[in-house]
Amino acid sequence: MRPTDIDFKAVFHALPGAVALLTADLVFAETNEAYLALSGRTREQVVGRYLFDVFPDNPGDPVASGMRNLHASLRRVVAGGESDSMALQRYDVEDPDRPGVWEERYWSPVNVPVFGPGGELVLVLHRVEEVTELIRARGTRGGGDRARVLEAELYTRARELQELNQRLRDAHAREREVALHLQQAMLPAPVPLDHHRAAVRYRPATGSLNVCGDWYDMIDMPDRGLTAVAVGDVVGHGLHAAGVMGQLRSALSAACRVAAGPAQALEALDLYARSVDGAESTTAVSVFIDWAGRSLTYSSAGHPPPALCHPDRTVTFLDRATDPPLGARPDHVSRPQTTTGFTEGSTLILYTDGLVERRGEDIDRGLQRLADSLTRHRSADPDNLADSLLRDLIPPAGITDDTALVVLRL
């Protein structure tokens, strides 16, 4: 049987575990039969309704926290795009046949993001396993006092796990904030380039992890009549990636000032990267702009190709001088470079993969989206063009990888 022959809707409803699909606004989009049976609700009572309208907290329990904990977990999944396994939760459910009568229930939930073809979060898969009978079984063994001790111990350990998870999330959030501040301190503002206008943007990933490995740089060399523009992407995240990024950006900036061209600059960076822990597999692209000769000389170390938008609205990708990422080869070899001309009024775009890559999608689709957006907005000034590109290309739910962007009017 081919994958296209599988009826995934039938598979979903046949799953033995209780599963519900929620929108990003936490409205039921669908449930399987096991979920309905476990919750004691019909499909009409659930689908299309807000989760916590269907399952509120027990108003008779002053310390009820199931709804608050579940809401926090689901919002983390929506905001960060990462799965969240919850600790054991007590979450009472109202008897559908006896309004006002609440049943004490215990659950073990897992919440998982579901992404669309463009990499945007479209649904949250909410899976629950009921462990009420396990708790009750503990209550029938070994006498009442011992049973209550065992039940309290199990519940306490689950709450401790939940508190530990929260402390870890808080620590990751603090690391992300520090890394972002470090990143911003190391990324330069656009330099004056005669009458040529430029704009730069950096957008961190929506989640708490995949941030702080991207960089951009513009090096004006008026004595040579050149400007070097570069972007790069360090594999990794957080403070370590920000530190590696700073070292590589500075090294490439220095290399560009003395190198004959971008290929030689990347060769020097490649040699330097071999001595920097965490720099392996970094991608980078460097473009030397010859203003008088109206030419672009470029070289890429495994990086997505820069885009050149011409005044006639056509878009060319600079993809004819691409080599493996830094440190990918065991021996040092020369890197390729290519020169192409440009017409005054053209726009050069350099970017990192967070702008165009989406999970489960061919890169060519992302490049086509970029070309289409450039064509629509090419007459805008660099600042407005940069903002338009981000609006067009970054999904509403955010990105799972950070993004650097340089827009330069030639």
C-alpha positions, 0 to 999 in steps of 0.5 A: 500500500502506498502512503497516498492510499492510507485513510489517515482520518480512519487511522486517527479515529481508530487510535486506542489512545484518547487524542484531540486536535486543537486550534492555536486558539484552543478550540476543538478541531477534532477528537477521536472516538477514544477521547469522546468515550473517556471524557463522556462527551459527544462530538457535538458537545466538543468540536468547535468549542473552546477547550475550557468551556467544555472542561472548566475547573471544578468550582467546588475545589478551591485549590483546583489547578488542572485548567491553569496547568493545561492552559500554560502547557498548551500556550507553551506549545503554541508559542514555542513550537515544541512538545510539552509532556505534563506531570500527573494532573488532577482535573475533575470532570463534570458528569454530563448526565448530572450537572453540578456533580464532579468526578475526581479524575487523574490524567497524564497529558502530552501536547504536541505541535502540528505544523503546516507545509509552510512551517507554521503551527496549525494544530496542537495534538492533545493526548491524554491518558487517564490514571484515575483507576491506578490512583484508586487501586493504590487506595485499595491496597495495604489499608486506608492509611497506607493507601493515602500515603502512597497516593499522596506520595505519587501526586507529590512527586508529580507536582515536584516534576512539574515544578522542576520543569517550570524551573528548567523553562525559566532557566532556558528563558533567562539564557535566551534573553542573555544570548539575545542581548549578547547577539544584538550587542555584536551585530553592527548597525548599517554603515553609511555606503555613500548614497546607497541605502541598506537595511538589516533585520534580525528575528529570533526564533519563536521558541526558547532554543534555536536562537543566536547563531545568525549574523550579518556584516557590511564592510566598507572599503572605500580605498578599494572601491569595494563593499563586502556584505556577508551573512552566516549561520552557526549550527547550535543555539543559545549563549554558546552559539552567540559566542561562536557567531561573534568570533566568526563574524569578527574573523570574516570581517578582518579577512574581507579587508585583506583578501583579494575576493570573497573566496579567499576570505572564506578560505581564511575563515574556514581555517580559523573555524577549525580551531573554534569549538562549535564552528563546524558546519557553519554556513556563510556567504560573502559578496564583494560589491565593485561600485565603479565596475557595477559587479558582484563577486560572491562565494558561498560556504553551503549557504542559501544563495543571495538574491539580486532583484533587477529593475526589470522585476526579474530575480536572479539567485547567486548560486554559481559559486557554492561549496560545502560549509566551514570545516566540512572537508578534512583538507583545506582546498580553494573555494570558488567565486563568480562575478556577475554584473548589476544595473544601478537600482537593483537590490541585493538580498542576503539572508539566513535559512530561517527566512526561506526554509520550512519543515518538510518542504523543498527549499525551492518553494521558499526561494520562490516565495522570496522571489515573488515577494521581492517582485511585489515590493521591489520599488520600496526603500530598503527599510520598507522592503525588509519589513515586507519580506519578513511579513510575507515570509515568516509564518503568523505563528513565528519561526523555528530558526532565527533569521538575519536579513540584509537589503542593499539598494545598488 
